[in-house]
Amino acid sequence: MSHSIAVVYHSGYGHTKVVAEAVAQGVEESNAEVKLIPVEDVDNHWDDLAEAKAIIFGSPTYMGSVSADFKGFMDKSSKVWGEQGWKDKLAAGFTNSASFSGDKLNTLIQMSVFAAQHGMIWVGLGLMPGNNTSEGSPEDLNRIGSYLGAMAQSNADQGADVVPPNADKETAKVLGRRVAEMAARFQ
Ligand SMILES: Cc1cc2nc3c(=O)[nH]c(=O)nc-3n(C[C@H](O)[C@H](O)[C@H](O)COP(=O)(O)O)c2cc1C
């Protein structure tokens, strides 16, 4: 049986959308069904979110936290929170920003607290850090070294057709695959 997994994301300039698409590809590679939902369109998808086995959250890091648009989605979800409609669903997160750190961790922490408020079960990235030894490379999976979720880095002066680099897209796919596999195991 196919598990439906939702990816709810915001992207102001297209870079985080590329990451969201890579996460979705990872889900599909694990033979699960994926719904890619931009936050602008969430009002047409509350039923999809209610049906999903897992929800993966994605936002650029703006000013050290989720973007205002993503926070708008979080606040809108308070109706679902009141009913604990997402309780016991799996949750995971990803973010993208211009700097290597750029305070991306704070964005993932914000998402994990949000998931906890909803009674959801947080799934981390599950990869060892890459690119942190003399033999490491920027091509490594998880080159930014995150545990809580997938991180991507997009140079501020390059378009979404060029960045984030392939390693970050591959890392995002791993997150999608992992959540799909966990959803199947959790069934
Ligand atoms: C309002 C604003 C705030 C930003 N704040 C940060 C930040 O705190 N850390 C960082 O590394 N990059 C920051 N950036 C850069 C974006 O995270 C980066 O350009 C990212 O790729 C944008 O993703 P998007 O194209 O999906 O909107 C900021 C960009 C904007 C527009």
The ligand as an SDF file (V2000), in Angstrom:
LIG
                    3D

 31 33  0  0  0  0  0  0  0  0999 V2000
   14.6470   38.4440    4.0760 C   0  0  0  0  0  0  0  0  0  0  0  0
   15.8210   37.5420    3.8980 C   0  0  0  0  0  0  0  0  0  0  0  0
   16.5030   37.1250    5.0330 C   0  0  0  0  0  0  0  0  0  0  0  0
   17.5870   36.2390    4.8990 C   0  0  0  0  0  0  0  0  0  0  0  0
   18.2130   35.8050    6.0350 N   0  0  0  0  0  0  0  0  0  0  0  0
   19.2020   34.8930    5.9180 C   0  0  0  0  0  0  0  0  0  0  0  0
   19.8010   34.3250    7.0810 C   0  0  0  0  0  0  0  0  0  0  0  0
   19.4150   34.5920    8.2220 O   0  0  0  0  0  0  0  0  0  0  0  0
   20.8200   33.4460    6.9100 N   0  0  0  0  0  0  0  0  0  0  0  0
   21.2980   33.1180    5.6630 C   0  0  0  0  0  0  0  0  0  0  0  0
   22.2380   32.3440    5.5760 O   0  0  0  0  0  0  0  0  0  0  0  0
   20.7010   33.5930    4.5480 N   0  0  0  0  0  0  0  0  0  0  0  0
   19.6700   34.4430    4.6460 C   0  0  0  0  0  0  0  0  0  0  0  0
   19.0370   34.9020    3.5130 N   0  0  0  0  0  0  0  0  0  0  0  0
   19.3920   34.3320    2.2130 C   0  0  0  0  0  0  0  0  0  0  0  0
   18.3870   33.2410    1.8020 C   0  0  0  0  0  0  0  0  0  0  0  0
   18.2390   32.2710    2.8270 O   0  0  0  0  0  0  0  0  0  0  0  0
   18.8640   32.5410    0.5370 C   0  0  0  0  0  0  0  0  0  0  0  0
   18.9730   33.4960   -0.5150 O   0  0  0  0  0  0  0  0  0  0  0  0
   17.9540   31.4050    0.1190 C   0  0  0  0  0  0  0  0  0  0  0  0
   18.5480   30.6780   -0.9280 O   0  0  0  0  0  0  0  0  0  0  0  0
   16.5860   31.9070   -0.3190 C   0  0  0  0  0  0  0  0  0  0  0  0
   15.7690   30.8150   -0.5930 O   0  0  0  0  0  0  0  0  0  0  0  0
   14.5090   30.9610   -1.5420 P   0  0  0  0  0  0  0  0  0  0  0  0
   15.0540   31.2550   -2.9300 O   0  0  0  0  0  0  0  0  0  0  0  0
   13.8220   29.6520   -1.4750 O   0  0  0  0  0  0  0  0  0  0  0  0
   13.6980   32.0990   -1.0120 O   0  0  0  0  0  0  0  0  0  0  0  0
   17.9880   35.7930    3.6100 C   0  0  0  0  0  0  0  0  0  0  0  0
   17.2940   36.2370    2.4850 C   0  0  0  0  0  0  0  0  0  0  0  0
   16.2150   37.0970    2.6180 C   0  0  0  0  0  0  0  0  0  0  0  0
   15.4580   37.5280    1.3890 C   0  0  0  0  0  0  0  0  0  0  0  0
  1  2  1  0
  2  3  1  0
  2 30  2  0
  3  4  2  0
  4  5  1  0
  4 28  1  0
  5  6  2  0
  6  7  1  0
  6 13  1  0
  7  8  2  0
  7  9  1  0
  9 10  1  0
 10 11  2  0
 10 12  1  0
 12 13  2  0
 13 14  1  0
 14 15  1  0
 14 28  1  0
 15 16  1  0
 16 17  1  0
 16 18  1  0
 18 19  1  0
 18 20  1  0
 20 21  1  0
 20 22  1  0
 22 23  1  0
 23 24  1  0
 24 25  2  0
 24 26  1  0
 24 27  1  0
 28 29  2  0
 29 30  1  0
 30 31  1  0
M  END
$$$$
